């Protein structure tokens, strides 16, 4: 299932998430496509409950690795 639908199923709209993280909707759409801000991709992954590498499996390996590392850092509270 596509990331946007998973986000909606988790109770968030694109506009609602944009307001929550303090960015424009276009930034959310870019991140939902696997591009854009790493921080926003990680927030989306946390909301959905999947690793970024699972949500955007077509991303380059380095991007998936860095996204997952940040995801685990935020998830475990090690900031």
N, CA, C and O atoms as a Tripos MOL2 file, in Angstrom:
@<TRIPOS>MOLECULE
protein
  316   315    79     0     0
PROTEIN
NO_CHARGES

@<TRIPOS>ATOM
      1 N           0.8520   -1.1760    0.0000 N.3       1 UNK1
      2 CA          0.0000    0.0000    0.0000 C.3       1 UNK1
      3 C           0.8990    1.2410    0.0000 C.2       1 UNK1
      4 O           1.9670    1.2430    0.6110 O.2       1 UNK1
      5 N           0.4660    2.2630   -0.6710 N.am      2 UNK2
      6 CA          1.2720    3.4710   -0.8010 C.3       2 UNK2
      7 C           1.3240    4.2430    0.5210 C.2       2 UNK2
      8 O           0.3900    4.1890    1.3220 O.2       2 UNK2
      9 N           2.4280    4.9590    0.7350 N.am      3 UNK3
     10 CA          2.6710    5.6530    2.0060 C.3       3 UNK3
     11 C           1.5720    6.6530    2.3470 C.2       3 UNK3
     12 O           1.1940    6.7820    3.5120 O.2       3 UNK3
     13 N           1.0560    7.3580    1.3530 N.am      4 UNK4
     14 CA          0.0010    8.3470    1.6330 C.3       4 UNK4
     15 C          -1.2360    7.6740    2.2080 C.2       4 UNK4
     16 O          -1.8180    8.1750    3.1690 O.2       4 UNK4
     17 N          -1.6440    6.5560    1.6400 N.am      5 UNK5
     18 CA         -2.8240    5.8570    2.1470 C.3       5 UNK5
     19 C          -2.5730    5.3100    3.5480 C.2       5 UNK5
     20 O          -3.4650    5.3390    4.3950 O.2       5 UNK5
     21 N          -1.3790    4.8180    3.7940 N.am      6 UNK6
     22 CA         -1.0370    4.3330    5.1320 C.3       6 UNK6
     23 C          -1.0690    5.4610    6.1480 C.2       6 UNK6
     24 O          -1.4970    5.2690    7.2860 O.2       6 UNK6
     25 N          -0.6150    6.6420    5.7360 N.am      7 UNK7
     26 CA         -0.6590    7.8090    6.6110 C.3       7 UNK7
     27 C          -2.1090    8.1700    6.9420 C.2       7 UNK7
     28 O          -2.4380    8.4330    8.0990 O.2       7 UNK7
     29 N          -2.9550    8.1810    5.9430 N.am      8 UNK8
     30 CA         -4.3750    8.4850    6.1410 C.3       8 UNK8
     31 C          -5.0150    7.4330    7.0480 C.2       8 UNK8
     32 O          -5.8060    7.7710    7.9280 O.2       8 UNK8
     33 N          -4.6770    6.1710    6.8370 N.am      9 UNK9
     34 CA         -5.2110    5.0960    7.6760 C.3       9 UNK9
     35 C          -4.7700    5.2450    9.1330 C.2       9 UNK9
     36 O          -5.4200    4.7320   10.0440 O.2       9 UNK9
     37 N          -3.6500    5.9570    9.3430 N.am     10 UNK10
     38 CA         -3.1440    6.1910   10.7000 C.3      10 UNK10
     39 C          -3.7660    7.4230   11.3410 C.2      10 UNK10
     40 O          -3.4260    7.7830   12.4680 O.2      10 UNK10
     41 N          -4.6810    8.0700   10.6180 N.am     11 UNK11
     42 CA         -5.4070    9.1970   11.1890 C.3      11 UNK11
     43 C          -4.8530   10.5670   10.8480 C.2      11 UNK11
     44 O          -5.2680   11.5610   11.4430 O.2      11 UNK11
     45 N          -3.9300   10.6420    9.9080 N.am     12 UNK12
     46 CA         -3.3340   11.9200    9.5250 C.3      12 UNK12
     47 C          -3.6800   12.2580    8.0830 C.2      12 UNK12
     48 O          -3.7230   11.3810    7.2210 O.2      12 UNK12
     49 N          -3.9220   13.5240    7.8350 N.am     13 UNK13
     50 CA         -4.0270   14.0210    6.4700 C.3      13 UNK13
     51 C          -2.7020   14.6780    6.1200 C.2      13 UNK13
     52 O          -1.8910   14.9660    7.0000 O.2      13 UNK13
     53 N          -2.4860   14.9110    4.8430 N.am     14 UNK14
     54 CA         -1.2710   15.6080    4.4180 C.3      14 UNK14
     55 C          -1.2350   16.9920    5.0560 C.2      14 UNK14
     56 O          -0.1960   17.4170    5.5620 O.2      14 UNK14
     57 N          -2.3500   17.6880    5.0340 N.am     15 UNK15
     58 CA         -2.4090   19.0240    5.6210 C.3      15 UNK15
     59 C          -2.1730   18.9830    7.1260 C.2      15 UNK15
     60 O          -1.4470   19.8200    7.6610 O.2      15 UNK15
     61 N          -2.7690   18.0330    7.8010 N.am     16 UNK16
     62 CA         -2.5880   17.9050    9.2440 C.3      16 UNK16
     63 C          -1.1460   17.6290    9.6240 C.2      16 UNK16
     64 O          -0.6390   18.1840   10.5990 O.2      16 UNK16
     65 N          -0.4920   16.7850    8.8670 N.am     17 UNK17
     66 CA          0.9140   16.4850    9.1520 C.3      17 UNK17
     67 C           1.7850   17.7010    8.8560 C.2      17 UNK17
     68 O           2.7310   17.9830    9.5910 O.2      17 UNK17
     69 N           1.4720   18.4160    7.7860 N.am     18 UNK18
     70 CA          2.2360   19.6240    7.4510 C.3      18 UNK18
     71 C           2.1750   20.6360    8.5890 C.2      18 UNK18
     72 O           3.1850   21.2420    8.9470 O.2      18 UNK18
     73 N           0.9930   20.8110    9.1500 N.am     19 UNK19
     74 CA          0.8340   21.7350   10.2740 C.3      19 UNK19
     75 C           1.6180   21.2230   11.4870 C.2      19 UNK19
     76 O           2.3000   21.9940   12.1620 O.2      19 UNK19
     77 N           1.5180   19.9370   11.7550 N.am     20 UNK20
     78 CA          2.1950   19.3420   12.9180 C.3      20 UNK20
     79 C           3.7070   19.5260   12.8640 C.2      20 UNK20
     80 O           4.3250   19.8490   13.8790 O.2      20 UNK20
     81 N           4.3110   19.3250   11.6930 N.am     21 UNK21
     82 CA          5.7770   19.4300   11.5930 C.3      21 UNK21
     83 C           6.2420   20.8040   11.1300 C.2      21 UNK21
     84 O           7.4440   21.0580   11.0500 O.2      21 UNK21
     85 N           5.2940   21.6960   10.8240 N.am     22 UNK22
     86 CA          5.6420   23.0680   10.4970 C.3      22 UNK22
     87 C           6.2420   23.2740    9.1130 C.2      22 UNK22
     88 O           7.1560   24.0790    8.9340 O.2      22 UNK22
     89 N           5.7190   22.5420    8.1420 N.am     23 UNK23
     90 CA          6.1860   22.6880    6.7570 C.3      23 UNK23
     91 C           4.9740   22.8040    5.8420 C.2      23 UNK23
     92 O           3.8360   22.6390    6.2800 O.2      23 UNK23
     93 N           5.2280   23.0870    4.5780 N.am     24 UNK24
     94 CA          4.1540   23.1480    3.5950 C.3      24 UNK24
     95 C           3.7580   21.7600    3.1170 C.2      24 UNK24
     96 O           4.5030   20.7940    3.2790 O.2      24 UNK24
     97 N           2.5830   21.6790    2.5320 N.am     25 UNK25
     98 CA          2.1000   20.3920    2.0200 C.3      25 UNK25
     99 C           3.0160   19.8130    0.9500 C.2      25 UNK25
    100 O           3.1580   18.5950    0.8470 O.2      25 UNK25
    101 N           3.6340   20.6710    0.1590 N.am     26 UNK26
    102 CA          4.5200   20.1620   -0.8980 C.3      26 UNK26
    103 C           5.6950   19.3790   -0.3070 C.2      26 UNK26
    104 O           6.1520   18.4030   -0.9010 O.2      26 UNK26
    105 N           6.1800   19.8050    0.8550 N.am     27 UNK27
    106 CA          7.2560   19.0550    1.5170 C.3      27 UNK27
    107 C           6.7800   17.6730    1.9450 C.2      27 UNK27
    108 O           7.5290   16.6990    1.8680 O.2      27 UNK27
    109 N           5.5430   17.5950    2.3930 N.am     28 UNK28
    110 CA          4.9840   16.3010    2.7950 C.3      28 UNK28
    111 C           4.8230   15.4070    1.5700 C.2      28 UNK28
    112 O           5.1730   14.2270    1.6060 O.2      28 UNK28
    113 N           4.2930   15.9700    0.4850 N.am     29 UNK29
    114 CA          4.1250   15.1720   -0.7350 C.3      29 UNK29
    115 C           5.4650   14.6600   -1.2580 C.2      29 UNK29
    116 O           5.5600   13.5090   -1.6840 O.2      29 UNK29
    117 N           6.4980   15.4950   -1.2310 N.am     30 UNK30
    118 CA          7.8260   15.0520   -1.6760 C.3      30 UNK30
    119 C           8.3100   13.8900   -0.8220 C.2      30 UNK30
    120 O           8.8390   12.9040   -1.3370 O.2      30 UNK30
    121 N           8.1270   14.0150    0.4710 N.am     31 UNK31
    122 CA          8.5770   12.9550    1.3770 C.3      31 UNK31
    123 C           7.7580   11.6830    1.2010 C.2      31 UNK31
    124 O           8.2980   10.5810    1.2900 O.2      31 UNK31
    125 N           6.4680   11.8260    0.9540 N.am     32 UNK32
    126 CA          5.6380   10.6470    0.7110 C.3      32 UNK32
    127 C           6.0730    9.8980   -0.5440 C.2      32 UNK32
    128 O           5.8620    8.6910   -0.6600 O.2      32 UNK32
    129 N           6.6850   10.6240   -1.4880 N.am     33 UNK33
    130 CA          7.2240    9.9970   -2.7000 C.3      33 UNK33
    131 C           8.6150    9.4050   -2.4910 C.2      33 UNK33
    132 O           9.1900    8.8260   -3.4130 O.2      33 UNK33
    133 N           9.1630    9.5500   -1.2670 N.am     34 UNK34
    134 CA         10.4820    9.0050   -0.9670 C.3      34 UNK34
    135 C          11.6080    9.9950   -1.1600 C.2      34 UNK34
    136 O          12.7750    9.6510   -0.9720 O.2      34 UNK34
    137 N          11.2780   11.2170   -1.5300 N.am     35 UNK35
    138 CA         12.2760   12.2690   -1.7050 C.3      35 UNK35
    139 C          12.1240   13.2780   -0.5770 C.2      35 UNK35
    140 O          11.5920   12.9490    0.4830 O.2      35 UNK35
    141 N          12.5800   14.4830   -0.7940 N.am     36 UNK36
    142 CA         12.3780   15.5380    0.1880 C.3      36 UNK36
    143 C          13.1730   15.3250    1.4580 C.2      36 UNK36
    144 O          14.2690   14.7650    1.4410 O.2      36 UNK36
    145 N          12.6100   15.7730    2.5430 N.am     37 UNK37
    146 CA         13.2900   15.8040    3.8320 C.3      37 UNK37
    147 C          13.3600   14.4300    4.4930 C.2      37 UNK37
    148 O          12.3590   13.7240    4.6100 O.2      37 UNK37
    149 N          14.5580   14.0760    4.9160 N.am     38 UNK38
    150 CA         14.7510   12.8190    5.6520 C.3      38 UNK38
    151 C          13.9520   12.8600    6.9510 C.2      38 UNK38
    152 O          13.3190   11.8720    7.3210 O.2      38 UNK38
    153 N          13.9790   13.9920    7.6400 N.am     39 UNK39
    154 CA         13.2750   14.1250    8.9150 C.3      39 UNK39
    155 C          11.7830   13.8520    8.7290 C.2      39 UNK39
    156 O          11.1680   13.1700    9.5490 O.2      39 UNK39
    157 N          11.2060   14.3790    7.6630 N.am     40 UNK40
    158 CA          9.7780   14.1730    7.4250 C.3      40 UNK40
    159 C           9.5000   12.7200    7.0520 C.2      40 UNK40
    160 O           8.4980   12.1550    7.4900 O.2      40 UNK40
    161 N          10.3700   12.1070    6.2500 N.am     41 UNK41
    162 CA         10.1870   10.6800    5.9330 C.3      41 UNK41
    163 C          10.1880    9.8460    7.2040 C.2      41 UNK41
    164 O           9.4010    8.9100    7.3420 O.2      41 UNK41
    165 N          11.0710   10.1870    8.1280 N.am     42 UNK42
    166 CA         11.1610    9.4330    9.3830 C.3      42 UNK42
    167 C           9.9110    9.6570   10.2320 C.2      42 UNK42
    168 O           9.4040    8.7150   10.8410 O.2      42 UNK42
    169 N           9.4120   10.8800   10.2790 N.am     43 UNK43
    170 CA          8.1740   11.1490   11.0250 C.3      43 UNK43
    171 C           7.0210   10.3400   10.4310 C.2      43 UNK43
    172 O           6.2330    9.7420   11.1630 O.2      43 UNK43
    173 N           6.9290   10.3240    9.1050 N.am     44 UNK44
    174 CA          5.8820    9.5420    8.4390 C.3      44 UNK44
    175 C           6.0270    8.0620    8.7950 C.2      44 UNK44
    176 O           5.0380    7.4000    9.1090 O.2      44 UNK44
    177 N           7.2350    7.5520    8.7480 N.am     45 UNK45
    178 CA          7.4740    6.1440    9.0700 C.3      45 UNK45
    179 C           7.0810    5.8370   10.5150 C.2      45 UNK45
    180 O           6.5110    4.7830   10.7960 O.2      45 UNK45
    181 N           7.3870    6.7580   11.4300 N.am     46 UNK46
    182 CA          7.0160    6.5500   12.8260 C.3      46 UNK46
    183 C           5.4980    6.5180   12.9890 C.2      46 UNK46
    184 O           4.9670    5.6780   13.7160 O.2      46 UNK46
    185 N           4.8130    7.4170   12.3240 N.am     47 UNK47
    186 CA          3.3500    7.4480   12.4100 C.3      47 UNK47
    187 C           2.7600    6.1500   11.8800 C.2      47 UNK47
    188 O           1.8510    5.5770   12.4810 O.2      47 UNK47
    189 N           3.2860    5.6950   10.7480 N.am     48 UNK48
    190 CA          2.7670    4.4860   10.1090 C.3      48 UNK48
    191 C           3.1950    3.2380   10.8700 C.2      48 UNK48
    192 O           2.4580    2.2540   10.9260 O.2      48 UNK48
    193 N           4.3930    3.2840   11.4580 N.am     49 UNK49
    194 CA          4.8940    2.1370   12.2140 C.3      49 UNK49
    195 C           5.7220    1.1720   11.3910 C.2      49 UNK49
    196 O           5.8450   -0.0020   11.7390 O.2      49 UNK49
    197 N           6.2940    1.6660   10.2920 N.am     50 UNK50
    198 CA          7.1740    0.8570    9.4460 C.3      50 UNK50
    199 C           8.5070    1.5730    9.2770 C.2      50 UNK50
    200 O           8.5750    2.8010    9.3340 O.2      50 UNK50
    201 N           9.5620    0.7960    9.0710 N.am     51 UNK51
    202 CA         10.8600    1.3990    8.7730 C.3      51 UNK51
    203 C          10.7770    2.1380    7.4400 C.2      51 UNK51
    204 O          10.0570    1.7110    6.5370 O.2      51 UNK51
    205 N          11.5110    3.2460    7.3130 N.am     52 UNK52
    206 CA         11.5300    3.9590    6.0360 C.3      52 UNK52
    207 C          11.9450    3.0700    4.8600 C.2      52 UNK52
    208 O          11.4110    3.2110    3.7590 O.2      52 UNK52
    209 N          12.8790    2.1720    5.0840 N.am     53 UNK53
    210 CA         13.3430    1.2960    3.9930 C.3      53 UNK53
    211 C          12.2430    0.3660    3.5040 C.2      53 UNK53
    212 O          12.2820   -0.0850    2.3600 O.2      53 UNK53
    213 N          11.2600    0.0720    4.3550 N.am     54 UNK54
    214 CA         10.1290   -0.7480    3.9410 C.3      54 UNK54
    215 C           9.0970    0.0700    3.1680 C.2      54 UNK54
    216 O           8.4500   -0.4360    2.2500 O.2      54 UNK54
    217 N           8.9510    1.3340    3.5480 N.am     55 UNK55
    218 CA          7.9820    2.2010    2.8770 C.3      55 UNK55
    219 C           8.4690    2.6490    1.5060 C.2      55 UNK55
    220 O           7.6900    2.7310    0.5560 O.2      55 UNK55
    221 N           9.7630    2.9390    1.4120 N.am     56 UNK56
    222 CA         10.3320    3.4440    0.1610 C.3      56 UNK56
    223 C          11.4530    2.5100   -0.2880 C.2      56 UNK56
    224 O          12.6200    2.8970   -0.3430 O.2      56 UNK56
    225 N          11.0810    1.2930   -0.6010 N.am     57 UNK57
    226 CA         12.0590    0.2550   -0.9300 C.3      57 UNK57
    227 C          12.7920    0.5220   -2.2450 C.2      57 UNK57
    228 O          13.8260   -0.0940   -2.5030 O.2      57 UNK57
    229 N          12.2830    1.4220   -3.0760 N.am     58 UNK58
    230 CA         12.9600    1.7520   -4.3340 C.3      58 UNK58
    231 C          14.0210    2.8400   -4.1710 C.2      58 UNK58
    232 O          14.7530    3.1340   -5.1160 O.2      58 UNK58
    233 N          14.1090    3.4350   -2.9910 N.am     59 UNK59
    234 CA         15.1340    4.4500   -2.7620 C.3      59 UNK59
    235 C          16.5220    3.8140   -2.8140 C.2      59 UNK59
    236 O          16.6580    2.6110   -2.5920 O.2      59 UNK59
    237 N          17.5510    4.6080   -3.1060 N.am     60 UNK60
    238 CA         18.9190    4.0820   -3.1060 C.3      60 UNK60
    239 C          19.2870    3.5380   -1.7210 C.2      60 UNK60
    240 O          18.7610    3.9800   -0.6990 O.2      60 UNK60
    241 N          20.1870    2.5850   -1.7190 N.am     61 UNK61
    242 CA         20.5780    1.9050   -0.4710 C.3      61 UNK61
    243 C          21.0890    2.8840    0.5880 C.2      61 UNK61
    244 O          20.7490    2.7520    1.7630 O.2      61 UNK61
    245 N          21.9050    3.8640    0.1830 N.am     62 UNK62
    246 CA         22.4410    4.8150    1.1640 C.3      62 UNK62
    247 C          21.3180    5.6170    1.8280 C.2      62 UNK62
    248 O          21.3830    5.8960    3.0250 O.2      62 UNK62
    249 N          20.3030    5.9840    1.0670 N.am     63 UNK63
    250 CA         19.1820    6.7580    1.6020 C.3      63 UNK63
    251 C          18.3740    5.8980    2.5710 C.2      63 UNK63
    252 O          17.9640    6.3730    3.6300 O.2      63 UNK63
    253 N          18.1450    4.6410    2.2140 N.am     64 UNK64
    254 CA         17.4000    3.7410    3.1000 C.3      64 UNK64
    255 C          18.1680    3.5280    4.4050 C.2      64 UNK64
    256 O          17.5740    3.5110    5.4830 O.2      64 UNK64
    257 N          19.4820    3.3660    4.3040 N.am     65 UNK65
    258 CA         20.3020    3.1370    5.4950 C.3      65 UNK65
    259 C          20.2650    4.3420    6.4280 C.2      65 UNK65
    260 O          20.0800    4.1910    7.6360 O.2      65 UNK65
    261 N          20.4410    5.5380    5.8700 N.am     66 UNK66
    262 CA         20.4230    6.7470    6.6970 C.3      66 UNK66
    263 C          19.0410    7.0050    7.2820 C.2      66 UNK66
    264 O          18.9200    7.3990    8.4420 O.2      66 UNK66
    265 N          18.0100    6.7870    6.4930 N.am     67 UNK67
    266 CA         16.6400    6.9600    6.9940 C.3      67 UNK67
    267 C          16.3590    6.0030    8.1460 C.2      67 UNK67
    268 O          15.8160    6.4050    9.1740 O.2      67 UNK67
    269 N          16.7280    4.7430    7.9750 N.am     68 UNK68
    270 CA         16.4860    3.7530    9.0230 C.3      68 UNK68
    271 C          17.2820    4.0740   10.2820 C.2      68 UNK68
    272 O          16.7810    3.8920   11.3920 O.2      68 UNK68
    273 N          18.5130    4.5500   10.1240 N.am     69 UNK69
    274 CA         19.3290    4.9080   11.2900 C.3      69 UNK69
    275 C          18.6650    6.0350   12.0780 C.2      69 UNK69
    276 O          18.6130    5.9830   13.3070 O.2      69 UNK69
    277 N          18.1630    7.0440   11.3880 N.am     70 UNK70
    278 CA         17.4780    8.1400   12.0640 C.3      70 UNK70
    279 C          16.1660    7.6540   12.6840 C.2      70 UNK70
    280 O          15.8050    8.0710   13.7850 O.2      70 UNK70
    281 N          15.4620    6.7830   11.9850 N.am     71 UNK71
    282 CA         14.2270    6.1890   12.5090 C.3      71 UNK71
    283 C          14.4990    5.4780   13.8320 C.2      71 UNK71
    284 O          13.7650    5.6740   14.8020 O.2      71 UNK71
    285 N          15.5490    4.6530   13.8800 N.am     72 UNK72
    286 CA         15.8650    3.9210   15.1030 C.3      72 UNK72
    287 C          16.3250    4.8530   16.2050 C.2      72 UNK72
    288 O          16.0280    4.6160   17.3760 O.2      72 UNK72
    289 N          17.0430    5.9070   15.8540 N.am     73 UNK73
    290 CA         17.4910    6.8820   16.8420 C.3      73 UNK73
    291 C          16.2880    7.5680   17.4840 C.2      73 UNK73
    292 O          16.2250    7.6950   18.7070 O.2      73 UNK73
    293 N          15.3360    8.0100   16.6640 N.am     74 UNK74
    294 CA         14.1390    8.6710   17.1930 C.3      74 UNK74
    295 C          13.2570    7.6850   17.9600 C.2      74 UNK74
    296 O          12.6750    8.0380   18.9860 O.2      74 UNK74
    297 N          13.1580    6.4590   17.4670 N.am     75 UNK75
    298 CA         12.2840    5.4660   18.0850 C.3      75 UNK75
    299 C          12.7980    5.0360   19.4510 C.2      75 UNK75
    300 O          12.0110    4.8200   20.3730 O.2      75 UNK75
    301 N          14.1120    4.9110   19.5860 N.am     76 UNK76
    302 CA         14.6780    4.4650   20.8650 C.3      76 UNK76
    303 C          14.9540    5.6190   21.8070 C.2      76 UNK76
    304 O          15.2950    5.3990   22.9690 O.2      76 UNK76
    305 N          14.8110    6.8530   21.3240 N.am     77 UNK77
    306 CA         15.0060    8.0140   22.1780 C.3      77 UNK77
    307 C          16.4430    8.4220   22.3460 C.2      77 UNK77
    308 O          16.7380    9.2480   23.2100 O.2      77 UNK77
    309 N          17.3510    7.8850   21.5650 N.am     78 UNK78
    310 CA         18.7760    8.2150   21.6720 C.3      78 UNK78
    311 C          19.0810    9.4120   20.7790 C.2      78 UNK78
    312 O          19.5000    9.2410   19.6340 O.2      78 UNK78
    313 N          18.8780   10.5900   21.2820 N.am     79 UNK79
    314 CA         19.1320   11.7910   20.4730 C.3      79 UNK79
    315 C          20.3710   12.4750   20.8860 C.2      79 UNK79
    316 O          20.7310   13.5010   20.3100 O.2      79 UNK79
@<TRIPOS>BOND
     1     1     2 1
     2     2     3 1
     3     3     4 2
     4     3     5 am
     5     5     6 1
     6     6     7 1
     7     7     8 2
     8     7     9 am
     9     9    10 1
    10    10    11 1
    11    11    12 2
    12    11    13 am
    13    13    14 1
    14    14    15 1
    15    15    16 2
    16    15    17 am
    17    17    18 1
    18    18    19 1
    19    19    20 2
    20    19    21 am
    21    21    22 1
    22    22    23 1
    23    23    24 2
    24    23    25 am
    25    25    26 1
    26    26    27 1
    27    27    28 2
    28    27    29 am
    29    29    30 1
    30    30    31 1
    31    31    32 2
    32    31    33 am
    33    33    34 1
    34    34    35 1
    35    35    36 2
    36    35    37 am
    37    37    38 1
    38    38    39 1
    39    39    40 2
    40    39    41 am
    41    41    42 1
    42    42    43 1
    43    43    44 2
    44    43    45 am
    45    45    46 1
    46    46    47 1
    47    47    48 2
    48    47    49 am
    49    49    50 1
    50    50    51 1
    51    51    52 2
    52    51    53 am
    53    53    54 1
    54    54    55 1
    55    55    56 2
    56    55    57 am
    57    57    58 1
    58    58    59 1
    59    59    60 2
    60    59    61 am
    61    61    62 1
    62    62    63 1
    63    63    64 2
    64    63    65 am
    65    65    66 1
    66    66    67 1
    67    67    68 2
    68    67    69 am
    69    69    70 1
    70    70    71 1
    71    71    72 2
    72    71    73 am
    73    73    74 1
    74    74    75 1
    75    75    76 2
    76    75    77 am
    77    77    78 1
    78    78    79 1
    79    79    80 2
    80    79    81 am
    81    81    82 1
    82    82    83 1
    83    83    84 2
    84    83    85 am
    85    85    86 1
    86    86    87 1
    87    87    88 2
    88    87    89 am
    89    89    90 1
    90    90    91 1
    91    91    92 2
    92    91    93 am
    93    93    94 1
    94    94    95 1
    95    95    96 2
    96    95    97 am
    97    97    98 1
    98    98    99 1
    99    99   100 2
   100    99   101 am
   101   101   102 1
   102   102   103 1
   103   103   104 2
   104   103   105 am
   105   105   106 1
   106   106   107 1
   107   107   108 2
   108   107   109 am
   109   109   110 1
   110   110   111 1
   111   111   112 2
   112   111   113 am
   113   113   114 1
   114   114   115 1
   115   115   116 2
   116   115   117 am
   117   117   118 1
   118   118   119 1
   119   119   120 2
   120   119   121 am
   121   121   122 1
   122   122   123 1
   123   123   124 2
   124   123   125 am
   125   125   126 1
   126   126   127 1
   127   127   128 2
   128   127   129 am
   129   129   130 1
   130   130   131 1
   131   131   132 2
   132   131   133 am
   133   133   134 1
   134   134   135 1
   135   135   136 2
   136   135   137 am
   137   137   138 1
   138   138   139 1
   139   139   140 2
   140   139   141 am
   141   141   142 1
   142   142   143 1
   143   143   144 2
   144   143   145 am
   145   145   146 1
   146   146   147 1
   147   147   148 2
   148   147   149 am
   149   149   150 1
   150   150   151 1
   151   151   152 2
   152   151   153 am
   153   153   154 1
   154   154   155 1
   155   155   156 2
   156   155   157 am
   157   157   158 1
   158   158   159 1
   159   159   160 2
   160   159   161 am
   161   161   162 1
   162   162   163 1
   163   163   164 2
   164   163   165 am
   165   165   166 1
   166   166   167 1
   167   167   168 2
   168   167   169 am
   169   169   170 1
   170   170   171 1
   171   171   172 2
   172   171   173 am
   173   173   174 1
   174   174   175 1
   175   175   176 2
   176   175   177 am
   177   177   178 1
   178   178   179 1
   179   179   180 2
   180   179   181 am
   181   181   182 1
   182   182   183 1
   183   183   184 2
   184   183   185 am
   185   185   186 1
   186   186   187 1
   187   187   188 2
   188   187   189 am
   189   189   190 1
   190   190   191 1
   191   191   192 2
   192   191   193 am
   193   193   194 1
   194   194   195 1
   195   195   196 2
   196   195   197 am
   197   197   198 1
   198   198   199 1
   199   199   200 2
   200   199   201 am
   201   201   202 1
   202   202   203 1
   203   203   204 2
   204   203   205 am
   205   205   206 1
   206   206   207 1
   207   207   208 2
   208   207   209 am
   209   209   210 1
   210   210   211 1
   211   211   212 2
   212   211   213 am
   213   213   214 1
   214   214   215 1
   215   215   216 2
   216   215   217 am
   217   217   218 1
   218   218   219 1
   219   219   220 2
   220   219   221 am
   221   221   222 1
   222   222   223 1
   223   223   224 2
   224   223   225 am
   225   225   226 1
   226   226   227 1
   227   227   228 2
   228   227   229 am
   229   229   230 1
   230   230   231 1
   231   231   232 2
   232   231   233 am
   233   233   234 1
   234   234   235 1
   235   235   236 2
   236   235   237 am
   237   237   238 1
   238   238   239 1
   239   239   240 2
   240   239   241 am
   241   241   242 1
   242   242   243 1
   243   243   244 2
   244   243   245 am
   245   245   246 1
   246   246   247 1
   247   247   248 2
   248   247   249 am
   249   249   250 1
   250   250   251 1
   251   251   252 2
   252   251   253 am
   253   253   254 1
   254   254   255 1
   255   255   256 2
   256   255   257 am
   257   257   258 1
   258   258   259 1
   259   259   260 2
   260   259   261 am
   261   261   262 1
   262   262   263 1
   263   263   264 2
   264   263   265 am
   265   265   266 1
   266   266   267 1
   267   267   268 2
   268   267   269 am
   269   269   270 1
   270   270   271 1
   271   271   272 2
   272   271   273 am
   273   273   274 1
   274   274   275 1
   275   275   276 2
   276   275   277 am
   277   277   278 1
   278   278   279 1
   279   279   280 2
   280   279   281 am
   281   281   282 1
   282   282   283 1
   283   283   284 2
   284   283   285 am
   285   285   286 1
   286   286   287 1
   287   287   288 2
   288   287   289 am
   289   289   290 1
   290   290   291 1
   291   291   292 2
   292   291   293 am
   293   293   294 1
   294   294   295 1
   295   295   296 2
   296   295   297 am
   297   297   298 1
   298   298   299 1
   299   299   300 2
   300   299   301 am
   301   301   302 1
   302   302   303 1
   303   303   304 2
   304   303   305 am
   305   305   306 1
   306   306   307 1
   307   307   308 2
   308   307   309 am
   309   309   310 1
   310   310   311 1
   311   311   312 2
   312   311   313 am
   313   313   314 1
   314   314   315 1
   315   315   316 2
@<TRIPOS>SUBSTRUCTURE
     1 UNK1         2 RESIDUE 1 A UNK
     2 UNK2         6 RESIDUE 1 A UNK
     3 UNK3        10 RESIDUE 1 A UNK
     4 UNK4        14 RESIDUE 1 A UNK
     5 UNK5        18 RESIDUE 1 A UNK
     6 UNK6        22 RESIDUE 1 A UNK
     7 UNK7        26 RESIDUE 1 A UNK
     8 UNK8        30 RESIDUE 1 A UNK
     9 UNK9        34 RESIDUE 1 A UNK
    10 UNK10       38 RESIDUE 1 A UNK
    11 UNK11       42 RESIDUE 1 A UNK
    12 UNK12       46 RESIDUE 1 A UNK
    13 UNK13       50 RESIDUE 1 A UNK
    14 UNK14       54 RESIDUE 1 A UNK
    15 UNK15       58 RESIDUE 1 A UNK
    16 UNK16       62 RESIDUE 1 A UNK
    17 UNK17       66 RESIDUE 1 A UNK
    18 UNK18       70 RESIDUE 1 A UNK
    19 UNK19       74 RESIDUE 1 A UNK
    20 UNK20       78 RESIDUE 1 A UNK
    21 UNK21       82 RESIDUE 1 A UNK
    22 UNK22       86 RESIDUE 1 A UNK
    23 UNK23       90 RESIDUE 1 A UNK
    24 UNK24       94 RESIDUE 1 A UNK
    25 UNK25       98 RESIDUE 1 A UNK
    26 UNK26      102 RESIDUE 1 A UNK
    27 UNK27      106 RESIDUE 1 A UNK
    28 UNK28      110 RESIDUE 1 A UNK
    29 UNK29      114 RESIDUE 1 A UNK
    30 UNK30      118 RESIDUE 1 A UNK
    31 UNK31      122 RESIDUE 1 A UNK
    32 UNK32      126 RESIDUE 1 A UNK
    33 UNK33      130 RESIDUE 1 A UNK
    34 UNK34      134 RESIDUE 1 A UNK
    35 UNK35      138 RESIDUE 1 A UNK
    36 UNK36      142 RESIDUE 1 A UNK
    37 UNK37      146 RESIDUE 1 A UNK
    38 UNK38      150 RESIDUE 1 A UNK
    39 UNK39      154 RESIDUE 1 A UNK
    40 UNK40      158 RESIDUE 1 A UNK
    41 UNK41      162 RESIDUE 1 A UNK
    42 UNK42      166 RESIDUE 1 A UNK
    43 UNK43      170 RESIDUE 1 A UNK
    44 UNK44      174 RESIDUE 1 A UNK
    45 UNK45      178 RESIDUE 1 A UNK
    46 UNK46      182 RESIDUE 1 A UNK
    47 UNK47      186 RESIDUE 1 A UNK
    48 UNK48      190 RESIDUE 1 A UNK
    49 UNK49      194 RESIDUE 1 A UNK
    50 UNK50      198 RESIDUE 1 A UNK
    51 UNK51      202 RESIDUE 1 A UNK
    52 UNK52      206 RESIDUE 1 A UNK
    53 UNK53      210 RESIDUE 1 A UNK
    54 UNK54      214 RESIDUE 1 A UNK
    55 UNK55      218 RESIDUE 1 A UNK
    56 UNK56      222 RESIDUE 1 A UNK
    57 UNK57      226 RESIDUE 1 A UNK
    58 UNK58      230 RESIDUE 1 A UNK
    59 UNK59      234 RESIDUE 1 A UNK
    60 UNK60      238 RESIDUE 1 A UNK
    61 UNK61      242 RESIDUE 1 A UNK
    62 UNK62      246 RESIDUE 1 A UNK
    63 UNK63      250 RESIDUE 1 A UNK
    64 UNK64      254 RESIDUE 1 A UNK
    65 UNK65      258 RESIDUE 1 A UNK
    66 UNK66      262 RESIDUE 1 A UNK
    67 UNK67      266 RESIDUE 1 A UNK
    68 UNK68      270 RESIDUE 1 A UNK
    69 UNK69      274 RESIDUE 1 A UNK
    70 UNK70      278 RESIDUE 1 A UNK
    71 UNK71      282 RESIDUE 1 A UNK
    72 UNK72      286 RESIDUE 1 A UNK
    73 UNK73      290 RESIDUE 1 A UNK
    74 UNK74      294 RESIDUE 1 A UNK
    75 UNK75      298 RESIDUE 1 A UNK
    76 UNK76      302 RESIDUE 1 A UNK
    77 UNK77      306 RESIDUE 1 A UNK
    78 UNK78      310 RESIDUE 1 A UNK
    79 UNK79      314 RESIDUE 1 A UNK
